[in-house]
Amino acid sequence: MRTEDVLAAIGTGLWRWDNASETVNLDAEAARLLGLPAAPVTLSESAVRSRFHPVDWVEINGVVNLAVSEGTLAEARLRIMGSDGKVLRIVRSRSRPYRHGSDFELVGTLQEVPEPQPGTTAARTGVTGDWRRSREAFLLDAGRALAEARSTSEVLRVAANLSMPGFSPNGLAVFGAEGDHLSITGYHGYEAGDDAPFLHMPLDTDYPAAEVVRTGRAIYLPSPEEYQRRFPSTWPLAQRFHRQSWAFLPLIVAGRTIGAWLAAFGYPVAFTPDERSVLTTVARMLAQALSRASVQESERALASGLQRSMMPTLQPDIPGITVAARYVPTGGGLQVGGDWYDMIPLPSGRIALVIGDVQGHDVRAAGLMSQLRIALRAYASEGHHPDGVLSRASRFFAGLADQWPDGGGDGGPGSDPRFATCLYIEVDPVTGTLDIARAGHPDIATRMSDGTMLIRPTAGGLPLGIDPDSDYPTTRLELEPGELLMVCTDGLIETGGHDLESGWRRLRSVIEQHAGENLESLADGLVQAVHGPPSHHTTGPLADRREDDIALLLLCRTAPGGGCLPAEDAVVPRPLRRTVLTIDQAEPERVSGVRQQLRELLHDWADAEQVDSAALMVSEMVTNVLLHTDGDALMVAEIVGERGERRLRVDVADGSDALPHRRHPGEMASSGRGLVLMQELAHSWGVDPRGEGKCIWFELYEEPEGSAGSDGSDGSDGSEGDASGGAEPAA
């Protein structure tokens, strides 16, 4: 007798599911069980799917995929649906997969089974899914979700959303132990205030959770009668919630019971060995997750308190000045690091803004930062100028880093040397003068009154602690009313895989988009651009760049009307964009920075050729000062007027009384063309003698791109001089 005949005699059909061709072969008995004529047939996958209940088809797919990945037996109960939408019968499918490369073939049997009786575990589970496989899949998902939870509230939320295979509680509570009392860590499925009777319940109370914490043993109460019999004194506390079954399980970590977990059910649960096994496993994972979350929250609270204690309180009542600041720790470890900012009142009535970054993201970096910050405050309070403050701080930090005990490696103290970058700015709130000294730190940025952001190159020295005898030259800039100053650590620029160029580009768009808002909104916007949802769309080219701490300081010189921007009813002058730079005799390399600064000032100028002309002329003017005088050059550039009709004026002043004169250089001459260039390229230019020194200036008027060039008018001022300070070519 054939195998098919034997199986048909006992009501069992054979089927073969080919994943590659998406077809299913049924013998006569299998076809009959699916509600088809009792004859062998080959159907498409979709045709067979239509015979099953939709929910069952989804579950059998999961069971089959697990069996294919593990090479084990796939078993499931399936509801066969008739054309009228009613259940014809319930069948059990047992099948084994056979893999062929990336495809597989499923060969198995179908057999009719009786419908489960109401109230049984099988009825609650439904007819789909194998209990043991569903349990394994559930525990894997639960373990992954609990492992990813980083706070107690996240752990409780994950626990509340767990859907256990075949039985799901509709009431959850987590109890903790504080001394000799119970506490409620969290709950789900209860109303606010329902926890009142259980708060501060003594551990010797005749209550299941208290007994679990005392003994470390689980308690299962399958019925209200069992609950009332075992815990008569506290039964009224549970009776009002109208649950039918309860499981109280210990939360144990490293052999110590830290609390209890309550799972309450709205229907009777027998708590079979399988069900108890699932609950016990979940309780163990829940205990580990709560313990990890508690440790992480304690560490975060400690780190946050440490950083807050190191951050100063900004002075809100400085006349003419508005300040905002932010500190964001890195996302890993203890969330402490070496970034800091400070605001220091000076004996002169000015204020000092300090921002810096000690190398590292550990406790040692935070400790070094704290001591360096105190030293900087002390040197500043003594009245030293910015260069003197940083020079003293560098010597202090070099000695401090060498003396710090390393605690690791094969060396003693100083075997892990550290350095620190720092930016020190002395601000005069009355005049807007900024005296800046920089130790390896990113440059400052300013937002003009018209909303344009400029990066302001400044002279600088080595980071603190590298060379105790390093010098730190000072750069003087001016902040006009309504203009904003931004200083930050490199974390704000580079977080998200950015380098300095792309990072500044990202911040420029944020600063210019937030023009017109207060400093607090702008500070939040800058942090959001780096850490918030917008940062996912602005990742930089260096995708493997790790995140860093962020310190940010914003300072605005109050405009007419009392705000960072002019008030709506204030008399506002024509739009003004202005920058001031001092170029020291010892810094001829900064001429290129002057050209770049002017190009940034003209970033939206209509005619690119005029921008090139302006850069060439300012380079000539500054270079002449450095070559033919003994003093420094002061460059002032400003743009006024409405867009499309603006005027650029550039002044370069020096302390020499010698006036330039026009020359007539030969073809091979290497100098003497400076005034000739200004005559040809500028709309107007001149030389203004002053009480001490002189000022050479030129003006350009904005023209549409491609229009006629400048007319070179008004060159008489420059042609009259005959002193030795003639125009020379740029370096």
DOFI-855194 format. One line per field, with one value per residue (C-alpha): residue number from 1; residue in one letter; chain; x, z, y negated. Coordinates in steps of 0.25 Angstrom, whole numbers, always signed. Layout:
k	(NUM	...)
r	(A	...)
c	(A	...)
px	(X	...)
pz	(Z	...)
py	(Y	...)
***
This chain:
k	(1	2	3	4	5	6	7	8	9	10	11	12	13	14	15	16	17	18	19	20	21	22	23	24	25	26	27	28	29	30	31	32	33	34	35	36	37	38	39	40	41	42	43	44	45	46	47	48	49	50	51	52	53	54	55	56	57	58	59	60	61	62	63	64	65	66	67	68	69	70	71	72	73	74	75	76	77	78	79	80	81	82	83	84	85	86	87	88	89	90	91	92	93	94	95	96	97	98	99	100	101	102	103	104	105	106	107	108	109	110	111	112	113	114	115	116	117	118	119	120	121	122	123	124	125	126	127	128	129	130	131	132	133	134	135	136	137	138	139	140	141	142	143	144	145	146	147	148	149	150	151	152	153	154	155	156	157	158	159	160	161	162	163	164	165	166	167	168	169	170	171	172	173	174	175	176	177	178	179	180	181	182	183	184	185	186	187	188	189	190	191	192	193	194	195	196	197	198	199	200	201	202	203	204	205	206	207	208	209	210	211	212	213	214	215	216	217	218	219	220	221	222	223	224	225	226	227	228	229	230	231	232	233	234	235	236	237	238	239	240	241	242	243	244	245	246	247	248	249	250	251	252	253	254	255	256	257	258	259	260	261	262	263	264	265	266	267	268	269	270	271	272	273	274	275	276	277	278	279	280	281	282	283	284	285	286	287	288	289	290	291	292	293	294	295	296	297	298	299	300	301	302	303	304	305	306	307	308	309	310	311	312	313	314	315	316	317	318	319	320	321	322	323	324	325	326	327	328	329	330	331	332	333	334	335	336	337	338	339	340	341	342	343	344	345	346	347	348	349	350	351	352	353	354	355	356	357	358	359	360	361	362	363	364	365	366	367	368	369	370	371	372	373	374	375	376	377	378	379	380	381	382	383	384	385	386	387	388	389	390	391	392	393	394	395	396	397	398	399	400	401	402	403	404	405	406	407	408	409	410	411	412	413	414	415	416	417	418	419	420	421	422	423	424	425	426	427	428	429	430	431	432	433	434	435	436	437	438	439	440	441	442	443	444	445	446	447	448	449	450	451	452	453	454	455	456	457	458	459	460	461	462	463	464	465	466	467	468	469	470	471	472	473	474	475	476	477	478	479	480	481	482	483	484	485	486	487	488	489	490	491	492	493	494	495	496	497	498	499	500	501	502	503	504	505	506	507	508	509	510	511	512	513	514	515	516	517	518	519	520	521	522	523	524	525	526	527	528	529	530	531	532	533	534	535	536	537	538	539	540	541	542	543	544	545	546	547	548	549	550	551	552	553	554	555	556	557	558	559	560	561	562	563	564	565	566	567	568	569	570	571	572	573	574	575	576	577	578	579	580	581	582	583	584	585	586	587	588	589	590	591	592	593	594	595	596	597	598	599	600	601	602	603	604	605	606	607	608	609	610	611	612	613	614	615	616	617	618	619	620	621	622	623	624	625	626	627	628	629	630	631	632	633	634	635	636	637	638	639	640	641	642	643	644	645	646	647	648	649	650	651	652	653	654	655	656	657	658	659	660	661	662	663	664	665	666	667	668	669	670	671	672	673	674	675	676	677	678	679	680	681	682	683	684	685	686	687	688	689	690	691	692	693	694	695	696	697	698	699	700	701	702	703	704	705	706	707	708	709	710	711	712	713	714	715	716	717	718	719	720	721	722	723	724	725	726	727	728	729	730	731)
r	(M	R	T	E	D	V	L	A	A	I	G	T	G	L	W	R	W	D	N	A	S	E	T	V	N	L	D	A	E	A	A	R	L	L	G	L	P	A	A	P	V	T	L	S	E	S	A	V	R	S	R	F	H	P	V	D	W	V	E	I	N	G	V	V	N	L	A	V	S	E	G	T	L	A	E	A	R	L	R	I	M	G	S	D	G	K	V	L	R	I	V	R	S	R	S	R	P	Y	R	H	G	S	D	F	E	L	V	G	T	L	Q	E	V	P	E	P	Q	P	G	T	T	A	A	R	T	G	V	T	G	D	W	R	R	S	R	E	A	F	L	L	D	A	G	R	A	L	A	E	A	R	S	T	S	E	V	L	R	V	A	A	N	L	S	M	P	G	F	S	P	N	G	L	A	V	F	G	A	E	G	D	H	L	S	I	T	G	Y	H	G	Y	E	A	G	D	D	A	P	F	L	H	M	P	L	D	T	D	Y	P	A	A	E	V	V	R	T	G	R	A	I	Y	L	P	S	P	E	E	Y	Q	R	R	F	P	S	T	W	P	L	A	Q	R	F	H	R	Q	S	W	A	F	L	P	L	I	V	A	G	R	T	I	G	A	W	L	A	A	F	G	Y	P	V	A	F	T	P	D	E	R	S	V	L	T	T	V	A	R	M	L	A	Q	A	L	S	R	A	S	V	Q	E	S	E	R	A	L	A	S	G	L	Q	R	S	M	M	P	T	L	Q	P	D	I	P	G	I	T	V	A	A	R	Y	V	P	T	G	G	G	L	Q	V	G	G	D	W	Y	D	M	I	P	L	P	S	G	R	I	A	L	V	I	G	D	V	Q	G	H	D	V	R	A	A	G	L	M	S	Q	L	R	I	A	L	R	A	Y	A	S	E	G	H	H	P	D	G	V	L	S	R	A	S	R	F	F	A	G	L	A	D	Q	W	P	D	G	G	G	D	G	G	P	G	S	D	P	R	F	A	T	C	L	Y	I	E	V	D	P	V	T	G	T	L	D	I	A	R	A	G	H	P	D	I	A	T	R	M	S	D	G	T	M	L	I	R	P	T	A	G	G	L	P	L	G	I	D	P	D	S	D	Y	P	T	T	R	L	E	L	E	P	G	E	L	L	M	V	C	T	D	G	L	I	E	T	G	G	H	D	L	E	S	G	W	R	R	L	R	S	V	I	E	Q	H	A	G	E	N	L	E	S	L	A	D	G	L	V	Q	A	V	H	G	P	P	S	H	H	T	T	G	P	L	A	D	R	R	E	D	D	I	A	L	L	L	L	C	R	T	A	P	G	G	G	C	L	P	A	E	D	A	V	V	P	R	P	L	R	R	T	V	L	T	I	D	Q	A	E	P	E	R	V	S	G	V	R	Q	Q	L	R	E	L	L	H	D	W	A	D	A	E	Q	V	D	S	A	A	L	M	V	S	E	M	V	T	N	V	L	L	H	T	D	G	D	A	L	M	V	A	E	I	V	G	E	R	G	E	R	R	L	R	V	D	V	A	D	G	S	D	A	L	P	H	R	R	H	P	G	E	M	A	S	S	G	R	G	L	V	L	M	Q	E	L	A	H	S	W	G	V	D	P	R	G	E	G	K	C	I	W	F	E	L	Y	E	E	P	E	G	S	A	G	S	D	G	S	D	G	S	D	G	S	E	G	D	A	S	G	G	A	E	P	A	A)
c	(A	A	A	A	A	A	A	A	A	A	A	A	A	A	A	A	A	A	A	A	A	A	A	A	A	A	A	A	A	A	A	A	A	A	A	A	A	A	A	A	A	A	A	A	A	A	A	A	A	A	A	A	A	A	A	A	A	A	A	A	A	A	A	A	A	A	A	A	A	A	A	A	A	A	A	A	A	A	A	A	A	A	A	A	A	A	A	A	A	A	A	A	A	A	A	A	A	A	A	A	A	A	A	A	A	A	A	A	A	A	A	A	A	A	A	A	A	A	A	A	A	A	A	A	A	A	A	A	A	A	A	A	A	A	A	A	A	A	A	A	A	A	A	A	A	A	A	A	A	A	A	A	A	A	A	A	A	A	A	A	A	A	A	A	A	A	A	A	A	A	A	A	A	A	A	A	A	A	A	A	A	A	A	A	A	A	A	A	A	A	A	A	A	A	A	A	A	A	A	A	A	A	A	A	A	A	A	A	A	A	A	A	A	A	A	A	A	A	A	A	A	A	A	A	A	A	A	A	A	A	A	A	A	A	A	A	A	A	A	A	A	A	A	A	A	A	A	A	A	A	A	A	A	A	A	A	A	A	A	A	A	A	A	A	A	A	A	A	A	A	A	A	A	A	A	A	A	A	A	A	A	A	A	A	A	A	A	A	A	A	A	A	A	A	A	A	A	A	A	A	A	A	A	A	A	A	A	A	A	A	A	A	A	A	A	A	A	A	A	A	A	A	A	A	A	A	A	A	A	A	A	A	A	A	A	A	A	A	A	A	A	A	A	A	A	A	A	A	A	A	A	A	A	A	A	A	A	A	A	A	A	A	A	A	A	A	A	A	A	A	A	A	A	A	A	A	A	A	A	A	A	A	A	A	A	A	A	A	A	A	A	A	A	A	A	A	A	A	A	A	A	A	A	A	A	A	A	A	A	A	A	A	A	A	A	A	A	A	A	A	A	A	A	A	A	A	A	A	A	A	A	A	A	A	A	A	A	A	A	A	A	A	A	A	A	A	A	A	A	A	A	A	A	A	A	A	A	A	A	A	A	A	A	A	A	A	A	A	A	A	A	A	A	A	A	A	A	A	A	A	A	A	A	A	A	A	A	A	A	A	A	A	A	A	A	A	A	A	A	A	A	A	A	A	A	A	A	A	A	A	A	A	A	A	A	A	A	A	A	A	A	A	A	A	A	A	A	A	A	A	A	A	A	A	A	A	A	A	A	A	A	A	A	A	A	A	A	A	A	A	A	A	A	A	A	A	A	A	A	A	A	A	A	A	A	A	A	A	A	A	A	A	A	A	A	A	A	A	A	A	A	A	A	A	A	A	A	A	A	A	A	A	A	A	A	A	A	A	A	A	A	A	A	A	A	A	A	A	A	A	A	A	A	A	A	A	A	A	A	A	A	A	A	A	A	A	A	A	A	A	A	A	A	A	A	A	A	A	A	A	A	A	A	A	A	A	A	A	A	A	A	A	A	A	A	A	A	A	A	A	A	A	A	A	A	A	A	A	A	A	A	A	A	A	A	A	A	A	A	A	A	A	A	A	A	A	A	A	A	A	A	A	A	A	A	A	A	A	A	A	A	A	A	A	A	A	A	A	A	A	A	A	A	A	A	A	A	A	A	A	A	A	A	A	A	A	A	A	A	A	A)
px	(+0	+5	+9	-1	-12	-8	-8	-22	-27	-24	-29	-15	-11	+3	+7	+20	+23	+33	+39	+46	+34	+24	+15	+9	+6	-5	-9	-24	-26	-18	-27	-40	-35	-33	-48	-44	-48	-42	-31	-17	-14	-3	-7	+0	+4	-7	-18	-14	-12	-27	-31	-25	-29	-21	-15	-11	-4	+5	+8	+12	+21	+29	+29	+34	+45	+50	+50	+57	+68	+70	+67	+57	+42	+31	+18	+6	-9	-17	-32	-37	-47	-59	-64	-75	-64	-66	-56	-58	-48	-35	-23	-9	+3	+16	+27	+42	+49	+60	+69	+74	+84	+76	+63	+56	+45	+35	+30	+20	+6	-8	-17	-30	-31	-43	-46	-40	-49	-52	-44	-32	-18	-19	-32	-25	-13	-21	-19	-7	+8	+15	+16	+31	+35	+26	+32	+46	+43	+37	+48	+58	+50	+48	+63	+67	+57	+61	+75	+74	+66	+75	+66	+56	+45	+49	+50	+36	+30	+37	+31	+17	+17	+22	+12	+14	+11	-3	-5	-3	-5	-13	-7	+8	+15	+29	+32	+45	+51	+55	+60	+49	+38	+32	+33	+26	+36	+25	+12	+4	-11	-15	-21	-13	-14	-17	-3	-6	-9	+4	+14	+23	+16	+25	+32	+26	+12	+4	+4	+10	+20	+25	+27	+34	+44	+46	+48	+52	+42	+31	+16	+6	-9	-17	-31	-37	-41	-26	-22	-32	-29	-14	-14	-27	-23	-18	-29	-38	-26	-26	-41	-45	-37	-45	-33	-34	-20	-7	+8	+18	+32	+45	+55	+69	+82	+95	+88	+81	+66	+64	+49	+37	+29	+14	+7	-8	-18	-32	-35	-32	-17	-13	+2	+7	+21	+23	+16	+24	+37	+34	+30	+43	+51	+45	+46	+61	+63	+55	+63	+76	+70	+66	+79	+87	+77	+79	+94	+94	+84	+93	+105	+98	+93	+107	+113	+102	+104	+119	+118	+108	+117	+128	+120	+119	+106	+105	+104	+90	+91	+103	+99	+99	+102	+93	+100	+95	+103	+101	+109	+105	+114	+118	+108	+118	+124	+122	+118	+129	+140	+149	+140	+137	+133	+134	+130	+139	+137	+151	+156	+156	+141	+142	+138	+146	+139	+147	+144	+153	+155	+164	+168	+160	+146	+149	+150	+164	+160	+149	+159	+169	+159	+154	+168	+171	+158	+161	+175	+170	+160	+171	+181	+169	+165	+179	+177	+187	+184	+179	+193	+198	+187	+189	+204	+203	+192	+201	+212	+202	+196	+209	+213	+199	+198	+212	+209	+195	+196	+193	+188	+191	+202	+216	+220	+217	+212	+212	+213	+200	+202	+190	+188	+177	+172	+166	+161	+161	+153	+154	+141	+138	+123	+123	+131	+130	+145	+149	+164	+166	+177	+176	+183	+180	+165	+155	+154	+142	+130	+121	+108	+106	+94	+89	+89	+102	+112	+127	+138	+148	+163	+171	+186	+189	+199	+201	+190	+193	+203	+211	+222	+222	+229	+219	+215	+200	+199	+186	+176	+167	+153	+141	+127	+117	+103	+93	+105	+107	+119	+120	+131	+130	+138	+141	+130	+120	+127	+132	+121	+114	+126	+129	+143	+145	+140	+127	+124	+125	+116	+106	+106	+106	+92	+87	+92	+87	+73	+72	+74	+64	+62	+67	+80	+74	+66	+79	+87	+76	+76	+91	+91	+79	+86	+97	+90	+75	+67	+73	+87	+83	+82	+95	+105	+119	+129	+137	+126	+134	+138	+133	+125	+131	+126	+121	+122	+116	+116	+108	+110	+102	+104	+91	+85	+77	+64	+70	+71	+81	+74	+67	+53	+42	+39	+54	+61	+69	+81	+83	+88	+102	+112	+126	+139	+151	+165	+179	+191	+203	+217	+221	+210	+212	+205	+192	+191	+184	+174	+171	+168	+159	+152	+148	+143	+134	+129	+126	+120	+107	+113	+107	+120	+131	+141	+139	+141	+155	+158	+155	+163	+175	+175	+174	+185	+194	+190	+193	+206	+211	+208	+216	+228	+229	+225	+229	+215	+203	+192	+178	+168	+153	+143	+129	+117	+105	+92	+81	+85	+88	+92	+102	+115	+128	+138	+151	+161	+175	+182	+196	+204	+214	+213	+219	+209	+210	+212	+209	+220	+222	+229	+236	+232	+242	+239	+236	+229	+221	+208	+199	+193	+192	+183	+174	+173	+168	+160	+153	+141	+148	+160	+169	+179	+174	+186	+182	+188	+197	+199	+190	+178	+178	+164	+156	+141	+134	+119	+111	+108	+101	+110	+115	+113	+123	+136	+139	+143	+154	+150	+154	+168	+174	+176	+186	+193	+197	+206	+221	+226	+235	+223	+220	+211	+218	+213	+206	+214)
pz	(+0	-4	+7	+2	+3	+18	+21	+14	+23	+35	+30	+27	+14	+8	+3	-3	-4	-14	-10	-23	-32	-22	-24	-15	-18	-11	-11	-11	+4	+6	-5	+3	+16	+9	+4	-10	-18	-13	-25	-26	-30	-32	-28	-27	-13	-14	-16	-4	+4	+1	+8	+21	+32	+29	+43	+42	+29	+35	+47	+39	+31	+43	+48	+35	+34	+48	+44	+31	+38	+49	+40	+50	+49	+47	+54	+54	+55	+44	+41	+28	+23	+14	+2	+12	+21	+32	+38	+31	+40	+48	+43	+49	+39	+42	+32	+30	+21	+11	+6	-8	-9	-5	-8	+0	-1	+10	+11	+21	+26	+29	+39	+44	+59	+68	+72	+86	+97	+102	+114	+111	+109	+94	+92	+97	+89	+77	+66	+60	+64	+72	+87	+89	+76	+79	+93	+88	+78	+89	+99	+88	+85	+100	+103	+91	+95	+110	+107	+98	+109	+116	+127	+137	+130	+117	+124	+129	+116	+109	+120	+118	+103	+104	+98	+103	+95	+99	+111	+113	+126	+126	+139	+142	+154	+159	+174	+180	+194	+202	+215	+222	+213	+199	+188	+175	+163	+153	+148	+135	+134	+147	+149	+155	+170	+170	+176	+189	+198	+194	+196	+208	+211	+222	+217	+228	+222	+218	+204	+192	+187	+201	+203	+190	+194	+207	+202	+188	+183	+173	+177	+166	+169	+158	+164	+173	+183	+184	+186	+197	+204	+204	+207	+214	+220	+207	+198	+198	+192	+180	+179	+174	+161	+157	+152	+151	+153	+158	+157	+167	+163	+170	+163	+166	+162	+166	+176	+183	+182	+178	+177	+171	+158	+158	+145	+147	+137	+134	+131	+138	+136	+141	+141	+134	+135	+121	+126	+139	+131	+122	+134	+141	+129	+127	+142	+141	+129	+135	+148	+139	+131	+143	+150	+138	+136	+151	+150	+137	+143	+155	+147	+138	+150	+156	+143	+141	+155	+153	+140	+146	+158	+148	+139	+143	+145	+134	+138	+132	+136	+127	+121	+106	+106	+105	+107	+105	+107	+106	+110	+104	+109	+99	+98	+104	+117	+129	+120	+126	+118	+117	+110	+118	+117	+127	+128	+137	+143	+141	+150	+138	+137	+125	+124	+120	+112	+112	+105	+104	+103	+111	+103	+106	+111	+124	+139	+138	+127	+135	+147	+139	+133	+147	+152	+139	+139	+153	+149	+138	+147	+156	+145	+139	+152	+154	+142	+132	+118	+109	+104	+119	+124	+113	+115	+130	+128	+119	+129	+140	+131	+127	+141	+145	+134	+137	+152	+150	+154	+142	+148	+136	+127	+131	+135	+147	+148	+134	+126	+119	+116	+112	+105	+105	+94	+99	+94	+103	+99	+107	+104	+106	+107	+104	+91	+86	+86	+86	+90	+86	+90	+84	+88	+77	+78	+66	+62	+66	+57	+56	+51	+45	+47	+33	+37	+30	+38	+36	+42	+48	+47	+59	+63	+71	+78	+82	+91	+106	+112	+100	+101	+115	+108	+97	+93	+90	+81	+83	+72	+73	+67	+68	+70	+65	+72	+67	+64	+70	+74	+75	+81	+82	+84	+72	+76	+71	+58	+55	+62	+51	+43	+39	+37	+40	+26	+25	+40	+39	+26	+34	+46	+36	+31	+45	+49	+37	+38	+52	+50	+57	+69	+83	+87	+95	+82	+74	+84	+84	+69	+68	+78	+70	+57	+63	+72	+68	+56	+46	+49	+42	+29	+30	+33	+28	+19	+31	+36	+46	+54	+68	+75	+85	+96	+92	+99	+93	+96	+89	+92	+86	+86	+89	+77	+78	+84	+94	+87	+79	+67	+65	+71	+60	+64	+65	+55	+47	+38	+25	+25	+30	+29	+36	+40	+46	+47	+52	+45	+53	+47	+52	+45	+30	+27	+32	+19	+12	+24	+21	+7	+11	+21	+11	+1	+12	+15	+0	-1	-8	-16	-30	-38	-35	-43	-33	-22	-28	-30	-15	-10	-19	-14	+0	-1	-7	+4	+15	+9	+7	+22	+26	+17	+17	+32	+45	+51	+50	+39	+43	+33	+33	+23	+22	+13	+13	+5	+0	-8	-22	-19	-8	-6	-1	+6	+11	+20	+23	+34	+39	+48	+38	+33	+20	+8	-4	-18	-31	-39	-54	-53	-65	-71	-63	-50	-37	-30	-31	-37	-25	-27	-42	-38	-30	-40	-50	-41	-31	-33	-23	-15	-7	+4	+17	+26	+41	+53	+55	+42	+30	+24	+10	+5	-7	-10	-20	-24	-26	-41	-47	-52	-66	-66	-70	-61	-51	-56	-47	-44	-32	-31	-28	-14	-17	-28	-19	-10	-12	+1	+1	+5	-10	-14	-15	-20	-11	-4)
py	(+0	-14	-24	-34	-23	-21	-35	-37	-26	-34	-47	-53	-60	-63	-77	-82	-97	-102	-116	-118	-115	-121	-108	-98	-83	-77	-62	-59	-58	-72	-78	-73	-78	-92	-92	-88	-76	-63	-62	-65	-79	-90	-104	-117	-122	-133	-123	-115	-127	-131	-118	-121	-132	-144	-145	-130	-133	-144	-135	-122	-131	-134	-120	-115	-126	-122	-107	-110	-118	-107	-95	-90	-85	-96	-93	-102	-102	-108	-112	-108	-118	-115	-124	-130	-135	-124	-115	-101	-94	-95	-87	-85	-86	-79	-82	-82	-91	-87	-98	-99	-111	-123	-116	-105	-95	-92	-77	-74	-68	-74	-68	-72	-75	-78	-92	-96	-98	-112	-116	-107	-112	-107	-115	-128	-125	-124	-113	-119	-118	-107	-110	-108	-115	-127	-127	-127	-138	-146	-145	-149	-161	-165	-163	-172	-183	-183	-183	-195	-203	-213	-219	-213	-220	-213	-200	-201	-205	-193	-184	-190	-187	-173	-163	-150	-137	-132	-141	-156	-163	-175	-181	-182	-188	-188	-189	-193	-192	-204	-200	-192	-198	-195	-206	-207	-209	-209	-203	-201	-198	-205	-219	-230	-229	-214	-212	-220	-208	-202	-214	-212	-198	-191	-179	-170	-173	-161	-165	-156	-166	-168	-153	-152	-163	-156	-142	-143	-133	-135	-134	-130	-132	-126	-131	-141	-130	-126	-140	-142	-129	-132	-147	-150	-163	-170	-163	-176	-184	-175	-172	-186	-184	-172	-163	-148	-143	-149	-146	-152	-150	-154	-163	-158	-164	-157	-148	-160	-163	-177	-177	-170	-170	-168	-163	-163	-156	-159	-145	-132	-127	-113	-117	-104	-101	-107	-120	-121	-119	-131	-139	-136	-138	-152	-155	-152	-161	-172	-172	-173	-184	-192	-190	-195	-207	-211	-211	-219	-229	-231	-233	-243	-250	-250	-255	-266	-271	-271	-279	-289	-292	-295	-304	-319	-327	-337	-352	-356	-371	-376	-390	-389	-374	-361	-347	-333	-320	-305	-292	-279	-267	-256	-244	-233	-229	-237	-249	-258	-265	-276	-287	-299	-314	-325	-340	-348	-363	-370	-381	-391	-390	-381	-366	-354	-343	-330	-317	-305	-290	-281	-269	-256	-252	-246	-250	-254	-264	-270	-271	-278	-287	-291	-295	-302	-310	-315	-319	-327	-334	-338	-343	-351	-357	-362	-371	-365	-367	-355	-351	-351	-343	-332	-332	-330	-320	-312	-311	-307	-296	-290	-288	-283	-273	-268	-266	-259	-244	-236	-223	-215	-212	-209	-223	-231	-245	-252	-239	-244	-259	-267	-280	-290	-300	-313	-326	-339	-351	-364	-372	-387	-388	-403	-403	-389	-387	-372	-369	-354	-344	-330	-317	-307	-309	-311	-325	-334	-337	-349	-352	-366	-375	-370	-355	-352	-343	-345	-336	-346	-341	-345	-343	-331	-322	-308	-301	-303	-293	-290	-300	-308	-320	-321	-335	-339	-351	-360	-363	-375	-375	-384	-379	-389	-391	-380	-370	-357	-349	-334	-326	-311	-298	-289	-279	-289	-290	-276	-267	-259	-256	-270	-277	-292	-296	-288	-290	-305	-304	-297	-307	-319	-315	-313	-327	-334	-327	-331	-346	-354	-344	-345	-339	-327	-323	-324	-316	-305	-305	-303	-291	-285	-286	-278	-268	-269	-264	-274	-268	-255	-262	-270	-259	-263	-256	-249	-239	-232	-245	-243	-252	-262	-271	-285	-298	-311	-325	-336	-351	-362	-377	-383	-391	-404	-399	-390	-377	-369	-375	-389	-390	-391	-406	-410	-419	-409	-414	-408	-393	-393	-382	-385	-379	-384	-377	-380	-374	-374	-377	-363	-356	-359	-345	-351	-359	-347	-346	-361	-357	-345	-354	-364	-353	-348	-362	-362	-348	-353	-365	-365	-366	-356	-364	-375	-366	-362	-376	-379	-368	-372	-387	-384	-374	-385	-395	-386	-381	-395	-399	-386	-389	-404	-408	-403	-402	-393	-394	-396	-392	-396	-391	-395	-393	-402	-403	-393	-381	-384	-398	-397	-404	-398	-406	-401	-409	-405	-414	-414	-423	-429	-443	-440	-441	-432	-438	-432	-426	-422	-409	-403	-389	-381	-389	-381	-392	-405	-400	-401	-415	-412	-400	-408	-418	-408	-399	-408	-417	-427	-427	-436	-438	-446	-451	-451	-456	-444	-436	-435	-427	-422	-418	-414	-412	-402	-404	-391	-388	-377	-366	-368	-383	-394	-394	-405	-419	-422	-436	-444	-440	-454	-451	-440	-448	-460	-452	-452	-445	-433	-424	-421	-409	-396	-382	-372	-362)
***
